[in-house]
Structures are given as structure tokens and as C-alpha cells.
Amino acid sequence: MIHYPKPFTLPALLLALCASSAACAAGAPGIDSVRFADVRTVRYQCDGARTLTVRYFNSPDNQAAILRLEGKPVLAVSVVSGSGARYVGGRYEWWTKGDEGTLRDLMQTHANPPMRGGCRAVR
């Protein structure tokens, strides 16, 4: 049986972000010496009247996103993509291009429909 590590929880991430008083004092959230000056929350409207809210943490060299799935936060980091921005956290893949995105469960085959497809940022 394969055991996968549990994804970080939002409280653990927030604790890490404010672990040093310098990080909190600087105003920009961060982990170690990485500061995320660009933090934004985007709400997406997806097929089937489903929604998804994603909080993006961006720095010049590092990007991360927190997605809330089934009431639990999932921390995803950016990985190489041929086009657009691709984030992977645990078993989930969030792939965006422009204002559109698709959420997949990587434990499912590509023949299965995405968990959230046809997602478009709500302006």
C-alpha cells in the first residue's frame, strides 16, 4: 500500500508564514527568506454551477496556491508546464491559462472528467 504524505493545512502554513517576527513585521507573507509580495484571491465559476476559490502567493522565483477542496485547504506549488500555470498539491492539479482553469484528481485517469472543468475567473 502506498502512503502519501498529508498536505499542509492552512493553519500550519499560516504558522510557517509568521514563524519569525521579521516575516510578520515585513508585511509580506513568506516562508524562510521567500517573500510573497503579490498575494491575491481569485474566485472561479466552473461547469455545473460549481465554484472554486484560489489564493495565489507569488514572488519572482516562487509561486504557490491554496485551494479549498471539500472544506480542506490544499497547498499547491507551481511546476513546469508547456503553457499556462500549473500547480500541484498532493493528488490535485490546478492548471490555468489566462482567466480559465481546470482542476484534476491525479489519481484518476485522463479519461475521467476533471473535478472542476470550464472554470473562469469571476471579475
N, C-alpha and C positions, 0 to 999 in steps of 0.2 A: 504494500500500500504506500502510495506517495503522500507525504505530508508537506503541505505548503505553509510557509510562514504566514501568520495573521497579518493583514495590512495594518498600517499605523492607524490609530484612532485620532480623531480631531483633537481631543484633549491632550494626547501625547505630543502631537505636532505643535500645538499652541504652547505647551510647556517648553518644548525644544526651542521655539522661536523666542521665548522670553527667558531662556536659561541664564543669560548674562544680563546684568543691569545695563551694560553698554548697548546691547541689542534693543532693549526696550527704550532706552534713552535716545537712541538714534532715530526712532520713529518709524523706520522701515523694518518690517519683519525679516527675519533671516535665520539661517542655520549655520553655525560656526562663523566663518568670515564671509559667507554669501549673503548679500542683502537683496531683497526683492523690492525695488523701488516702484515697480509697476504691478500693483495688485488690483484686480478688477473681477467683478462678479457678472456673469452673463446668464440670462435665462433663455432656454431654448424651448420652442414649441415643436413637438415631434409628431410623426404619423400616429393615428389612433387617438388623438386628443391627449397624448402623454406629454409630460414636460420633464425637463432636466435643468438643474441649476449647477453651474460650474464656476468655481472660484479659481482664477489664474494668478500664479505668482511668477513674475518674470524678472530676470536680471540679464545683463548682456550675455552671460555664458551658461545660464541655467534656467530651465523652465519647469514648473510643476503645476498640477491642477488638483483640486479636491472636488470630487463628485459625490453626491449623496445618493446612494442606491439602497432601496428598501430600508430607509431610515438610518443607514450606516454610512459614515464618511469613508471614501476610498481615496488614498493619496496616490496619484499617478505622476510619473515623470516623463519628460519628453524623450523620445527615442528616434532613431533615424527613420525618415520617411522619404519616399520618392517625390511626393507632392503634398503640400499642406503641413499641418502639425499633428503629430501622432503621440499620444500619451498612453502609457501602460502602467497599470497598478494591479498587482495580484493577477486575477484571471480576466481582467477587463481591459479593453482597448477603446479609447475615445479618439477618433480621427476626425479632424476638422479641415476644411478648406474654405477660406473666406468666412461667410456667416453660416455655413452649413456643417453638419456633423453627423456621425454615425457611431453608436455605442454597440460593441460586440462583446460577447462572452467567449473568451478564447478557448474555453473547454468544449465549445460546440463547434461543429464543422461549418465551413462557409456555405454549405447547402441550407443550413438553418437561417431563418430571418434574423436580422440584428435585434438586439434587445430594444433599442430605440433607433429608428431609421427616419430619414427625411427631416432631421432636426434643423430648425432655422432660428437664428438669434432673434429675440424679440427686441425691437427698438422702442 
